[in-house]
Amino acid sequence: MDIIDFRDLPNQTNLFLDYIYDFEKVAEFYNGNYFSPEDLVRILENIKSHIDRNILCDILLSENKEDKSVIKNIELLRSQNTFAVVTGQQIGIFGGPLYTFYKIYTSIKLAEDLNNKYSEYNFIPIFWMESEDHDFNEINKVKIIDKTNNFFTHEYYPDGYSSESSFGATGKIIVDNNFKNFIQNVLNTLPYTDFHDELVNLLNYYSEGNNLADSFKYFVKYFFKDYGVIFLNPNNESIKNLLKPIFEQELNTFPKTSELVIDISAKLEQVYHAQVKAHPINLFMHHKKGRFLIEPSGEEFSLKGTRQKFRKLEIVELLNTSPSVFSPNVLLRPICQDYILPTCIYVAGPSEIAYFAQLKPVYNYFKITMPILYPRASVTLIESKIRKILDKYKISFSELLANYDGVLRKVSDEVSNIKIDVEFSKINNHIDTIFNDLEEITKSIDPTLINNINNSKSKVEHIFSVLKDKLFNAQIKKNNIAIEQINKVKLNLFPKGNLQERELNIIYYLNKYSKQITKKIFDEIDITNFNHQLIDI
């Protein structure tokens, strides 16, 4: 396995790079170093249960009653010496981008590693499903490389909806008959392989009548059924009932959370950047199939973008009777997560590491222990056909990433190592020499034959000219094949100019290599290597 320094990858923020390679520069914004056992032990000693663990475990059992390994971990969670290694993501169709899987791989391996190192504690992996997100256009896409080696994006919309429609909580969207056509379109653009039927069976987890949250859970969970990963859907009435104290504090004390975030963001922006923007109230309300930010409006509350208003007593009463209509925004979501769960470590991507830098005072305000952020594994998969091309032209991943035009020139020069113009110039010189010698001989014997010599020379030059054109065409064709191969490599490793893990969906690989590919990737990932990893498959 090869590794690439994140500093050599595009679009990496200085905040993330310092978090990875020079933590002391950003330490004040976090609650511990992901590489420090002492910081982890301190956090374990400080975590308090804010809710009755038995109530939480009963809720989790009702949603995760299929797998023995999951049930075992839920039962462990009842104990005060059990802690959660949490990760989460939006509920993208078929798991969304590949990094969703890399997050889960990291959380599983990390929990296993901690269980081996700290026998007095239990560590279990939990996946927090972002099922309340309202931006359907972020989760409805499946991106693959099709049978013609082109990048292709499939989009699913329920019947009667479009990209401009308001969807509300995406997790509650019901898979309708349109999804059958969507699946068929996806399958039609993939090459037919020996694993086609196996893939079809996996895609059937998205069956008509299921909601997208359950479909995501069952599809993704299939690949982790032996590892005890607990999937938690926060858009659950029982979970929302547990969160009422957080929602109530946010409503009663606004804009305190916002002020805390603004203050720390100002300090952060002296060197780095603020990832997210705070709002006076960091809560949404589900209302008439939409999800709207709650805003203060004089002595009342209003829903952003609507004319709907509530008196304070009305919204407090609504919170008490129907907490499920409330949901946190991106700033309050981690607070809700770690209020419910005894989270010691959160497995985070670069963007999450950035916005957590704005949350330390908010955790303190809500009296919740902020977890350590552990960088998720970052991976590019290299298929054997891609590796062969890289090796053939002696191209490295970094070289292709840093200077694509330079790679094209390098390959073109390599396949054109015979310079036709130069070589034919030499040949023409030889022809001139030969016919000059013939002309001298002819003059001495029979000068009347000079025209025959000239005609013969013209014929030879014509023959070589035709041959030269044919060689040029052959070389152009050879160059085109090489350039097409390099374009294929770029498409596979950097689709749309982005890292593969942020674009491609797992089904591209399931179709080519079977479901066993997920086990191979899991085995190959090194969660202790905090660089970008290149894994050959």
VEXDREN-949954 format. One record per residue (C-alpha): x, y negated, z negated; residue number from 1. Coordinates in pm, 1 decimal, decimal comma. Last residue first. Layout:
% residues N
X  Y  Z  NUM $
...
//
This chain:
% residues 537
-774,2  424,2  559,4  537 $
-470,6  204,7  494,5  536 $
-510,3  -37,9  204,5  535 $
-365,1  -389,1  216,6  534 $
-390,3  -555,6  -125,4  533 $
-415,8  -928,7  -200,7  532 $
-222,5  -999,3  -516,9  531 $
-297,4  -944,2  -883,4  530 $
-178,8  -585,6  -900,6  529 $
-321,5  -433,1  -1217,5  528 $
-647,7  -340,0  -1046,3  527 $
-468,8  -108,9  -802,7  526 $
-717,7  5,7  -541,5  525 $
-632,9  336,9  -372,5  524 $
-865,9  569,0  -564,7  523 $
-1167,0  341,1  -519,0  522 $
-1093,2  300,7  -148,5  521 $
-1078,4  677,5  -104,8  520 $
-1401,2  724,0  -300,8  519 $
-1579,8  464,9  -84,9  518 $
-1458,2  639,5  229,8  517 $
-1632,7  959,4  121,5  516 $
-1962,7  806,4  236,7  515 $
-1869,5  892,0  593,0  514 $
-1571,0  762,3  795,2  513 $
-1709,7  572,5  1093,1  512 $
-2067,9  500,4  985,8  511 $
-1969,9  447,0  623,2  510 $
-1702,8  201,5  741,1  509 $
-1940,9  -35,3  922,4  508 $
-2194,7  34,4  647,2  507 $
-1968,2  -137,5  392,7  506 $
-2049,7  -483,4  529,2  505 $
-1789,8  -713,4  680,9  504 $
-1753,5  -1082,5  599,7  503 $
-1588,8  -1174,9  270,1  502 $
-1376,5  -860,6  242,4  501 $
-1242,7  -910,0  596,6  500 $
-1081,3  -1239,7  504,5  499 $
-1207,8  -1521,0  723,0  498 $
-1126,4  -1638,1  1075,2  497 $
-1465,3  -1515,9  1199,6  496 $
-1345,6  -1162,3  1129,9  495 $
-989,8  -1162,1  992,6  494 $
-867,6  -800,5  973,6  493 $
-1094,9  -638,1  1230,9  492 $
-1133,6  -935,4  1462,1  491 $
-760,3  -1008,2  1441,1  490 $
-673,6  -649,9  1528,7  489 $
-913,4  -650,4  1824,0  488 $
-765,5  -977,8  1946,7  487 $
-422,0  -813,7  1929,4  486 $
-547,9  -519,3  2134,7  485 $
-709,7  -750,3  2388,2  484 $
-378,0  -933,9  2416,1  483 $
-196,1  -608,2  2484,5  482 $
-448,4  -496,7  2745,8  481 $
-435,0  -838,1  2907,5  480 $
-55,1  -825,8  2919,1  479 $
-61,5  -490,0  3095,0  478 $
-311,9  -621,1  3347,3  477 $
-91,5  -924,6  3408,4  476 $
207,4  -694,7  3450,8  475 $
23,8  -478,7  3702,0  474 $
-85,7  -787,1  3892,7  473 $
273,1  -918,8  3899,0  472 $
398,8  -578,7  4016,3  471 $
148,9  -577,3  4300,8  470 $
251,6  -927,8  4401,5  469 $
619,7  -824,3  4403,5  468 $
540,0  -520,7  4617,6  467 $
370,5  -743,5  4873,2  466 $
671,8  -974,5  4873,8  465 $
906,5  -677,5  4902,4  464 $
726,8  -555,4  5214,8  463 $
722,6  -908,2  5357,6  462 $
1096,2  -952,3  5295,0  461 $
1162,8  -620,7  5468,7  460 $
952,5  -723,2  5768,0  459 $
1125,5  -1061,9  5790,1  458 $
1469,1  -894,9  5773,9  457 $
1374,1  -657,7  6052,9  456 $
1264,6  -948,4  6268,5  455 $
1593,7  -1129,1  6202,8  454 $
1799,8  -819,0  6290,4  453 $
1597,5  -764,0  6608,4  452 $
1656,3  -1126,2  6698,8  451 $
2033,0  -1071,7  6665,7  450 $
2024,9  -787,3  6921,0  449 $
2139,7  -1007,0  7208,4  448 $
2466,2  -1066,8  7016,3  447 $
2585,9  -711,4  7100,3  446 $
2892,8  -570,0  6921,1  445 $
3063,9  -854,0  6737,4  444 $
2741,2  -1041,9  6679,5  443 $
2574,1  -727,1  6554,6  442 $
2840,0  -670,1  6287,1  441 $
2807,6  -1027,1  6164,4  440 $
2425,9  -1002,7  6161,8  439 $
2437,6  -678,7  5968,6  438 $
2658,9  -841,6  5703,7  437 $
2415,6  -1131,7  5680,1  436 $
2133,2  -877,2  5660,6  435 $
2286,2  -703,5  5358,6  434 $
2381,2  -1024,8  5179,3  433 $
2038,8  -1176,6  5231,1  432 $
1872,3  -859,1  5106,1  431 $
2096,3  -856,0  4796,5  430 $
2007,4  -1218,3  4725,9  429 $
1642,8  -1126,7  4768,5  428 $
1685,9  -850,4  4510,5  427 $
1841,4  -1089,3  4258,6  426 $
1554,9  -1333,3  4306,4  425 $
1325,2  -1037,3  4272,9  424 $
1462,3  -963,7  3925,9  423 $
1432,1  -1321,9  3806,3  422 $
1078,8  -1362,0  3939,0  421 $
974,3  -1028,0  3792,8  420 $
1102,4  -1090,4  3440,7  419 $
1105,5  -740,2  3290,6  418 $
1044,7  -782,0  2915,8  417 $
685,2  -869,1  2991,7  416 $
529,8  -645,4  2724,1  415 $
753,0  -805,8  2463,6  414 $
710,4  -1159,7  2590,1  413 $
332,8  -1123,0  2579,0  412 $
353,2  -975,7  2230,9  411 $
560,2  -1265,0  2098,9  410 $
342,2  -1522,0  2270,1  409 $
29,1  -1367,6  2117,7  408 $
194,9  -1353,2  1776,9  407 $
288,2  -1721,5  1801,7  406 $
-72,1  -1806,5  1876,1  405 $
-176,5  -1612,7  1563,3  404 $
68,2  -1791,5  1336,2  403 $
4,4  -1749,4  964,8  402 $
-247,8  -1466,7  959,6  401 $
-83,1  -1250,8  1223,0  400 $
255,3  -1302,4  1060,8  399 $
117,1  -1221,1  716,7  398 $
-40,1  -896,2  837,7  397 $
286,6  -796,8  1006,0  396 $
344,3  -739,8  1377,0  395 $
596,9  -490,0  1513,1  394 $
412,9  -459,2  1846,9  393 $
348,4  -86,4  1817,7  392 $
332,7  -99,9  1439,1  391 $
49,8  -351,9  1433,4  390 $
-128,4  -163,5  1710,5  389 $
-93,6  167,3  1527,6  388 $
-217,8  10,5  1201,8  387 $
-533,1  -106,3  1376,5  386 $
-608,3  244,0  1507,9  385 $
-535,0  384,0  1160,9  384 $
-786,4  151,0  995,5  383 $
-655,0  -124,9  771,3  382 $
-880,3  -224,2  482,1  381 $
-816,6  -568,8  336,5  380 $
-851,3  -598,4  -38,4  379 $
-889,8  -839,1  -330,4  378 $
-936,1  -668,8  -665,3  377 $
-1138,7  -880,1  -905,2  376 $
-960,6  -1133,1  -1122,9  375 $
-1034,6  -1077,2  -1493,9  374 $
-1203,0  -1364,6  -1672,6  373 $
-1183,7  -1336,9  -2051,1  372 $
-1519,4  -1379,8  -2216,2  371 $
-1658,8  -1697,3  -2375,4  370 $
-1791,7  -1622,5  -2721,9  369 $
-2138,5  -1774,7  -2764,1  368 $
-2221,3  -2056,9  -3004,7  367 $
-2444,8  -2235,0  -2749,1  366 $
-2225,9  -2545,4  -2773,6  365 $
-1908,5  -2338,2  -2770,6  364 $
-2013,7  -2164,2  -2450,6  363 $
-2093,5  -2505,7  -2301,6  362 $
-1750,4  -2637,5  -2405,6  361 $
-1582,5  -2352,2  -2212,0  360 $
-1801,0  -2386,2  -1903,9  359 $
-1623,2  -2602,7  -1646,9  358 $
-1331,4  -2362,2  -1591,4  357 $
-1597,9  -2095,2  -1539,6  356 $
-1664,7  -2272,6  -1209,0  355 $
-1322,0  -2194,7  -1066,9  354 $
-1294,0  -1834,1  -1185,8  353 $
-1635,3  -1781,3  -1029,1  352 $
-1516,3  -1917,2  -695,4  351 $
-1204,4  -1697,4  -697,1  350 $
-1391,0  -1373,8  -778,8  349 $
-1463,8  -1260,7  -1130,3  348 $
-1461,9  -950,4  -1346,2  347 $
-1603,5  -1073,2  -1678,7  346 $
-1434,2  -944,0  -1989,6  345 $
-1545,8  -917,6  -2353,0  344 $
-1917,1  -930,4  -2282,4  343 $
-2139,7  -829,0  -2573,1  342 $
-2447,6  -875,2  -2352,1  341 $
-2759,6  -1085,2  -2406,0  340 $
-2596,1  -1416,6  -2493,0  339 $
-2318,6  -1331,5  -2247,5  338 $
-2553,1  -1316,6  -1950,2  337 $
-2757,6  -1617,4  -2054,3  336 $
-2444,8  -1830,4  -2090,7  335 $
-2312,7  -1698,7  -1760,4  334 $
-2641,1  -1807,9  -1591,9  333 $
-2641,9  -2159,3  -1742,3  332 $
-2401,6  -2311,7  -1493,0  331 $
-2535,5  -2128,5  -1184,6  330 $
-2897,0  -2217,0  -1261,6  329 $
-3097,6  -2036,8  -1527,1  328 $
-3445,3  -1887,1  -1477,4  327 $
-3791,9  -1967,1  -1608,0  326 $
-4118,0  -1806,3  -1489,7  325 $
-4039,5  -1494,7  -1695,4  324 $
-4070,6  -1692,4  -2020,4  323 $
-4450,4  -1679,9  -1988,4  322 $
-4619,3  -1735,9  -2326,1  321 $
-4351,6  -1911,8  -2526,9  320 $
-4191,0  -2089,1  -2231,7  319 $
-4530,3  -2194,1  -2101,6  318 $
-4615,0  -2341,5  -2441,5  317 $
-4290,8  -2538,5  -2436,0  316 $
-4371,5  -2653,3  -2080,5  315 $
-4717,4  -2768,7  -2180,1  314 $
-4602,7  -2942,6  -2496,6  313 $
-4345,3  -3135,1  -2295,9  312 $
-4603,4  -3251,1  -2043,6  311 $
-4573,1  -3086,1  -1707,7  310 $
-4546,1  -3222,5  -1354,5  309 $
-4593,6  -3075,2  -1006,0  308 $
-4552,3  -3326,3  -725,3  307 $
-4286,6  -3110,3  -560,3  306 $
-3925,9  -3146,4  -444,2  305 $
-3781,6  -3102,8  -790,4  304 $
-4031,1  -2967,0  -1042,6  303 $
-4127,9  -3232,9  -1294,2  302 $
-4096,3  -3268,9  -1669,0  301 $
-4270,3  -3536,1  -1875,2  300 $
-4190,3  -3826,0  -2106,8  299 $
-4006,9  -4001,5  -1825,6  298 $
-3950,4  -3744,4  -1555,2  297 $
-3688,2  -3492,4  -1663,9  296 $
-3610,4  -3237,5  -1391,1  295 $
-3678,5  -2863,3  -1363,0  294 $
-3519,3  -2713,4  -1051,9  293 $
-3765,1  -2528,8  -832,0  292 $
-3813,0  -2165,5  -733,1  291 $
-4097,9  -2106,9  -489,3  290 $
-4379,3  -1852,8  -457,8  289 $
-4627,5  -2089,4  -627,1  288 $
-4394,6  -2178,3  -916,0  287 $
-4080,7  -2008,2  -1043,2  286 $
-3908,3  -2258,3  -1270,0  285 $
-3541,3  -2341,3  -1262,4  284 $
-3315,6  -2443,2  -1548,6  283 $
-2999,5  -2647,3  -1583,7  282 $
-3164,8  -2964,9  -1706,5  281 $
-2981,1  -3293,8  -1650,7  280 $
-2796,6  -3123,4  -1364,0  279 $
-2432,1  -3015,9  -1351,2  278 $
-2238,4  -2989,0  -1026,8  277 $
-2028,9  -2689,0  -937,6  276 $
-1669,5  -2616,1  -837,7  275 $
-1500,3  -2915,7  -999,1  274 $
-1156,7  -2963,7  -844,8  273 $
-795,9  -2956,5  -962,6  272 $
-551,5  -3198,9  -1124,0  271 $
-743,5  -3495,1  -1265,7  270 $
-1053,5  -3308,9  -1156,8  269 $
-1039,8  -3080,2  -1459,3  268 $
-1058,5  -3371,0  -1700,7  267 $
-1361,5  -3513,7  -1524,2  266 $
-1511,6  -3165,9  -1508,8  265 $
-1472,4  -3125,7  -1885,8  264 $
-1675,0  -3441,5  -1947,1  263 $
-1936,2  -3368,8  -1680,6  262 $
-1987,8  -3016,3  -1812,9  261 $
-2041,3  -3138,3  -2168,2  260 $
-2277,3  -3411,8  -2050,2  259 $
-2479,9  -3161,4  -1847,9  258 $
-2517,8  -2927,7  -2142,2  257 $
-2630,8  -3217,9  -2362,5  256 $
-2883,3  -3354,4  -2109,3  255 $
-3099,4  -3196,6  -2243,5  254 $
-3147,5  -3091,1  -2605,0  253 $
-3499,8  -2950,9  -2613,6  252 $
-3506,9  -2793,5  -2267,4  251 $
-3161,0  -2632,9  -2291,3  250 $
-3221,9  -2513,0  -2647,1  249 $
-3556,1  -2359,1  -2544,5  248 $
-3406,3  -2179,5  -2245,8  247 $
-3131,7  -2032,6  -2462,1  246 $
-3373,9  -1929,7  -2739,3  245 $
-3613,7  -1777,9  -2480,7  244 $
-3349,7  -1543,4  -2337,9  243 $
-3475,0  -1227,6  -2508,9  242 $
-3820,1  -1282,5  -2355,3  241 $
-3654,9  -1322,1  -2018,3  240 $
-3501,3  -975,9  -2056,5  239 $
-3844,5  -825,1  -2132,2  238 $
-4005,8  -1004,7  -1839,1  237 $
-3739,4  -887,7  -1597,5  236 $
-3562,1  -1109,7  -1350,9  235 $
-3233,5  -1037,9  -1529,6  234 $
-3185,3  -709,1  -1338,1  233 $
-2911,6  -513,7  -1514,2  232 $
-2729,0  -227,2  -1343,7  231 $
-2533,4  -5,3  -1582,5  230 $
-2229,6  161,1  -1422,3  229 $
-2182,4  509,9  -1565,5  228 $
-1903,9  620,9  -1333,1  227 $
-2053,9  927,5  -1165,8  226 $
-2341,0  743,4  -996,7  225 $
-2110,4  481,9  -849,1  224 $
-2174,9  522,6  -474,9  223 $
-2548,7  576,2  -522,0  222 $
-2565,6  267,7  -745,9  221 $
-2515,6  45,4  -442,1  220 $
-2821,9  175,9  -257,0  219 $
-3037,7  220,2  -566,9  218 $
-2963,1  -127,4  -701,3  217 $
-2995,1  -305,8  -368,5  216 $
-3332,3  -144,7  -300,8  215 $
-3447,1  -225,8  -653,8  214 $
-3357,8  -593,8  -612,3  213 $
-3494,6  -610,1  -257,9  212 $
-3841,5  -495,0  -359,7  211 $
-3964,2  -151,5  -261,2  210 $
-4280,3  -125,4  -48,9  209 $
-4109,8  -11,7  270,2  208 $
-3788,6  174,9  203,1  207 $
-3448,0  17,0  153,3  206 $
-3301,2  329,7  -5,5  205 $
-3353,7  460,7  347,2  204 $
-3019,8  307,9  443,1  203 $
-2843,2  598,9  274,7  202 $
-3037,6  856,5  476,2  201 $
-2959,8  673,7  801,1  200 $
-2590,9  672,5  708,0  199 $
-2585,1  1050,7  665,7  198 $
-2762,4  1088,5  999,6  197 $
-2500,1  876,2  1175,9  196 $
-2200,5  1047,3  1014,2  195 $
-2089,7  1243,8  1322,0  194 $
-2071,9  913,2  1506,5  193 $
-2284,6  688,0  1727,9  192 $
-2119,9  348,6  1766,2  191 $
-2295,5  70,7  1573,2  190 $
-2513,1  -178,2  1761,6  189 $
-2812,7  54,8  1775,0  188 $
-2784,6  132,0  1403,4  187 $
-2822,0  -235,0  1309,4  186 $
-3117,3  -278,8  1542,7  185 $
-3279,5  32,3  1396,9  184 $
-3232,8  -98,8  1044,6  183 $
-3394,4  -430,9  1135,5  182 $
-3679,0  -255,4  1313,3  181 $
-3748,2  -53,5  1000,7  180 $
-3713,2  -370,5  792,1  179 $
-3998,9  -533,7  978,1  178 $
-4236,6  -284,4  810,5  177 $
-4191,2  -461,9  479,1  176 $
-3930,5  -465,4  201,8  175 $
-4090,2  -673,1  -72,4  174 $
-3920,9  -991,5  -188,6  173 $
-3892,7  -981,1  -566,6  172 $
-3514,3  -987,4  -573,5  171 $
-3504,4  -1298,7  -356,8  170 $
-3667,9  -1514,1  -623,4  169 $
-3867,6  -1776,1  -432,7  168 $
-3887,2  -1728,9  -55,9  167 $
-3942,4  -2072,9  94,1  166 $
-3933,2  -2046,9  473,9  165 $
-3692,3  -2238,8  697,2  164 $
-3491,0  -1929,6  799,0  163 $
-3814,4  -1760,6  906,7  162 $
-4102,3  -1574,5  744,9  161 $
-4422,8  -1425,9  887,7  160 $
-4304,8  -1065,2  866,9  159 $
-4006,4  -1033,4  638,4  158 $
-3679,9  -1172,5  777,7  157 $
-3366,7  -965,8  828,6  156 $
-3054,4  -1097,7  996,8  155 $
-2794,7  -897,3  1189,3  154 $
-2453,0  -1052,0  1251,5  153 $
-2219,3  -905,3  1514,2  152 $
-1843,0  -924,5  1559,4  151 $
-1747,8  -763,4  1888,9  150 $
-1570,2  -432,9  1940,5  149 $
-1824,2  -306,0  2197,5  148 $
-1968,4  -56,4  1946,2  147 $
-2031,4  -334,1  1696,5  146 $
-1810,2  -485,6  1428,4  145 $
-2040,7  -553,3  1135,2  144 $
-2214,7  -828,5  943,6  143 $
-2541,9  -769,9  758,7  142 $
-2730,1  -1084,2  668,3  141 $
-3028,4  -1137,7  437,4  140 $
-2831,7  -1246,6  128,5  139 $
-2737,5  -1608,1  194,5  138 $
-3049,9  -1691,9  395,3  137 $
-3260,8  -1580,3  99,7  136 $
-3140,2  -1873,7  -107,0  135 $
-3371,1  -1835,9  -407,3  134 $
-3133,4  -1655,5  -641,7  133 $
-3331,2  -1464,5  -900,7  132 $
-3187,9  -1119,7  -825,8  131 $
-2828,1  -1201,6  -908,3  130 $
-2771,3  -846,9  -1033,3  129 $
-2554,8  -823,1  -1344,7  128 $
-2339,7  -509,0  -1311,5  127 $
-2228,0  -349,4  -1637,1  126 $
-1914,1  -141,0  -1699,0  125 $
-1869,6  10,6  -2048,0  124 $
-1595,5  -33,2  -2307,2  123 $
-1591,6  158,6  -2635,1  122 $
-1371,1  57,4  -2925,9  121 $
-1143,1  229,1  -3180,1  120 $
-962,8  416,2  -2901,2  119 $
-824,1  97,1  -2753,8  118 $
-578,5  180,6  -2472,2  117 $
-763,3  465,8  -2299,6  116 $
-1101,4  294,0  -2328,5  115 $
-940,2  -24,0  -2193,6  114 $
-815,9  157,6  -1881,7  113 $
-1153,7  316,0  -1816,2  112 $
-1328,9  -20,0  -1854,9  111 $
-1077,9  -175,9  -1614,8  110 $
-1125,4  99,5  -1359,5  109 $
-1502,1  57,2  -1363,8  108 $
-1491,9  -324,2  -1358,6  107 $
-1242,4  -331,2  -1071,4  106 $
-1439,2  -86,7  -856,9  105 $
-1752,2  -292,3  -921,5  104 $
-1588,1  -613,3  -806,6  103 $
-1436,6  -435,6  -505,8  102 $
-1782,9  -311,9  -408,9  101 $
-1923,1  -663,5  -403,1  100 $
-1605,3  -764,3  -217,8  99 $
-1725,6  -571,4  87,1  98 $
-1985,4  -832,6  176,9  97 $
-2355,5  -764,5  103,3  96 $
-2446,4  -450,0  -89,7  95 $
-2666,2  -298,1  180,9  94 $
-2859,4  -627,7  191,0  93 $
-2702,1  -881,9  -43,2  92 $
-2820,7  -877,7  -404,9  91 $
-2612,9  -1169,9  -528,1  90 $
-2320,3  -1065,4  -744,9  89 $
-2221,6  -950,3  -1088,0  88 $
-1941,2  -827,1  -1309,4  87 $
-1933,0  -723,5  -1670,6  86 $
-1693,9  -527,4  -1887,0  85 $
-1919,5  -480,7  -2187,3  84 $
-1830,2  -401,1  -2544,4  83 $
-1906,0  -113,9  -2779,9  82 $
-1797,6  -140,8  -3145,4  81 $
-2137,1  -269,6  -3257,9  80 $
-2303,4  54,0  -3145,2  79 $
-2623,7  47,7  -2939,6  78 $
-2406,4  8,9  -2630,7  77 $
-2294,6  370,5  -2663,8  76 $
-2653,5  477,4  -2587,8  75 $
-2645,0  268,5  -2270,9  74 $
-2314,7  432,5  -2176,5  73 $
-2459,0  782,5  -2210,3  72 $
-2769,5  684,1  -2014,9  71 $
-2548,1  564,6  -1731,8  70 $
-2349,8  890,4  -1722,8  69 $
-2674,3  1091,1  -1729,5  68 $
-2817,5  906,9  -1428,8  67 $
-3183,8  842,3  -1350,3  66 $
-3311,6  641,6  -1648,2  65 $
-3158,5  307,7  -1558,7  64 $
-3446,5  56,9  -1565,3  63 $
-3631,8  182,6  -1873,9  62 $
-3299,9  267,6  -2034,3  61 $
-3183,9  -91,8  -1993,7  60 $
-3490,8  -221,9  -2178,6  59 $
-3440,7  29,8  -2459,8  58 $
-3075,7  -70,8  -2476,7  57 $
-3163,7  -437,9  -2516,5  56 $
-3410,5  -365,6  -2796,5  55 $
-3154,9  -145,2  -2968,5  54 $
-2891,3  -414,7  -2938,8  53 $
-3103,7  -660,4  -3135,1  52 $
-3001,1  -1000,8  -3007,3  51 $
-2719,1  -1247,1  -3065,2  50 $
-2463,0  -971,9  -3118,5  49 $
-2137,9  -1135,9  -3218,4  48 $
-1809,0  -1140,4  -3031,0  47 $
-1524,1  -1284,7  -3239,2  46 $
-1325,7  -967,6  -3313,0  45 $
-1341,3  -854,2  -2950,9  44 $
-1228,2  -1201,8  -2842,8  43 $
-921,0  -1189,1  -3063,6  42 $
-839,1  -838,0  -2939,1  41 $
-856,5  -961,5  -2579,2  40 $
-632,4  -1260,7  -2648,8  39 $
-370,6  -1035,1  -2809,2  38 $
-380,7  -794,4  -2512,9  37 $
-286,0  -1085,5  -2282,3  36 $
-306,8  -1043,7  -1903,1  35 $
-649,8  -1199,6  -1857,4  34 $
-529,4  -1496,8  -2059,5  33 $
-780,4  -1635,7  -2305,7  32 $
-1074,7  -1862,1  -2361,3  31 $
-1041,6  -2079,9  -2053,5  30 $
-1003,9  -2447,3  -1962,0  29 $
-701,6  -2510,2  -2185,3  28 $
-511,7  -2221,9  -2019,8  27 $
-498,5  -2389,1  -1676,7  26 $
-125,0  -2464,8  -1648,5  25 $
-41,0  -2177,3  -1881,7  24 $
-191,0  -1935,5  -1628,5  23 $
83,3  -1974,8  -1369,3  22 $
36,3  -1701,1  -1106,4  21 $
-328,9  -1600,2  -1107,6  20 $
-494,3  -1897,5  -1277,7  19 $
-251,7  -2128,6  -1099,1  18 $
-361,4  -1986,4  -763,9  17 $
-729,7  -2012,5  -857,3  16 $
-698,7  -2377,6  -957,3  15 $
-486,8  -2459,0  -652,3  14 $
-766,9  -2333,9  -430,7  13 $
-715,2  -2054,7  -177,0  12 $
-848,9  -2135,9  169,7  11 $
-583,3  -1945,9  367,7  10 $
-361,7  -1666,7  233,9  9 $
12,6  -1698,7  172,6  8 $
-35,8  -1833,6  -180,1  7 $
-245,3  -1524,2  -247,1  6 $
74,8  -1319,6  -216,0  5 $
17,7  -1025,0  15,5  4 $
50,9  -662,0  -90,4  3 $
129,3  -341,7  98,0  2 $
0,0  0,0  0,0  1 $
//
